[in-house]
Amino acid sequence: MTDLRDVPPIVAQGLERTFLGATGQAIHVLRGVDLTVRPGETISVIGPSGAGKSTLLHLLGGLDRPTAGQIALAGHDLASLGDPELGELRNRFVGFVFQFHHLLRDFTALENVMMPLLIAGKETKAARARGLELLDQVGLSERLGHRSAKLSGGEQQRVAVARALALEPPVLLADEPSGNLDIETSERLHEVLFELVRDHGTALVVVTHNPSLARQTDRILDLRGGVLRPVDPSVLTDPRED
């Protein structure tokens, strides 16, 4: 039996994504993108606004389908799956963190983290134990009974990270996870994020405009003109350092 720890969580080959513009013209967002995410690897994707970074992330996580090309998620070819099977695979093997936390406002921090476990059929006792463990790891053990609407922005995002890792997915996809936070809160979130993925052996692909965050990843890739290219970390500048 194949050990998932040895399988690249994501292998994408020749990805293309084309949309139709308002006047019916073809807009080629991605043009033959190749990407292999190795187990436990951290990758940042940078590039100008509108370059297709979020589109790429949605394709990698099975939230959208490419116009052309192939994606294998934990060794499973996504093109061969119908929507129900794709949804089940996505829930098992991918964690998502978005710029907006998307927590359930009327539920507590603990209940939010427990939710994917309960949906997956875990017993309440086991889901609660896992939720308590993760909230302690993100520094929110004193806030687990607070409803999400009563948490600060940084606390909400830490709950979102804990929830994304609840089912121990091999890969976490994060889209501007600190985009709405101040510098100090962002840095605390980044610290928690990297501690968790490394402790759990989870691969991370993060879309960001933040050079400080990008420089913490194993690889930096720039998406521009529909093409993904490697970036030397030394060329990145942080506005705070000017």
JOJOUR-V582216 format. One record per residue. N is the residue number from 1. BURIAL is I if it has 9 or more other C-alpha atoms within 8 Angstrom, else O. Layout:
# JOJOUR-V582216
n | burial
N | BURIAL
N | BURIAL
This chain:
# JOJOUR-V582216
n | burial
1 | O
2 | O
3 | O
4 | I
5 | O
6 | O
7 | I
8 | I
9 | I
10 | I
11 | I
12 | I
13 | I
14 | I
15 | I
16 | I
17 | I
18 | I
19 | O
20 | I
21 | O
22 | O
23 | O
24 | O
25 | O
26 | O
27 | O
28 | I
29 | I
30 | I
31 | I
32 | I
33 | I
34 | I
35 | O
36 | O
37 | I
38 | I
39 | I
40 | I
41 | I
42 | I
43 | I
44 | I
45 | I
46 | I
47 | I
48 | O
49 | O
50 | O
51 | I
52 | I
53 | I
54 | O
55 | O
56 | I
57 | I
58 | I
59 | I
60 | I
61 | I
62 | I
63 | O
64 | O
65 | O
66 | I
67 | O
68 | O
69 | I
70 | I
71 | I
72 | I
73 | I
74 | I
75 | I
76 | O
77 | I
78 | I
79 | O
80 | O
81 | I
82 | O
83 | O
84 | O
85 | O
86 | I
87 | I
88 | O
89 | O
90 | I
91 | O
92 | O
93 | I
94 | I
95 | I
96 | I
97 | I
98 | I
99 | I
100 | O
101 | I
102 | O
103 | O
104 | O
105 | O
106 | O
107 | I
108 | I
109 | I
110 | I
111 | I
112 | I
113 | I
114 | I
115 | I
116 | I
117 | I
118 | I
119 | O
120 | O
121 | O
122 | I
123 | O
124 | O
125 | O
126 | O
127 | I
128 | I
129 | O
130 | I
131 | I
132 | I
133 | O
134 | I
135 | I
136 | I
137 | I
138 | I
139 | O
140 | I
141 | O
142 | O
143 | O
144 | I
145 | O
146 | I
147 | I
148 | I
149 | O
150 | O
151 | I
152 | O
153 | O
154 | I
155 | I
156 | I
157 | I
158 | I
159 | I
160 | I
161 | I
162 | I
163 | I
164 | I
165 | I
166 | I
167 | O
168 | O
169 | I
170 | I
171 | I
172 | I
173 | I
174 | I
175 | I
176 | I
177 | I
178 | I
179 | O
180 | O
181 | I
182 | O
183 | O
184 | O
185 | I
186 | I
187 | O
188 | O
189 | I
190 | I
191 | O
192 | I
193 | I
194 | O
195 | O
196 | I
197 | I
198 | I
199 | O
200 | O
201 | I
202 | I
203 | I
204 | I
205 | I
206 | I
207 | I
208 | I
209 | O
210 | O
211 | I
212 | O
213 | I
214 | I
215 | I
216 | O
217 | I
218 | O
219 | I
220 | I
221 | I
222 | I
223 | I
224 | I
225 | O
226 | I
227 | I
228 | I
229 | O
230 | O
231 | I
232 | O
233 | O
234 | O
235 | O
236 | O
237 | O
238 | I
239 | O
240 | O
241 | O
242 | O
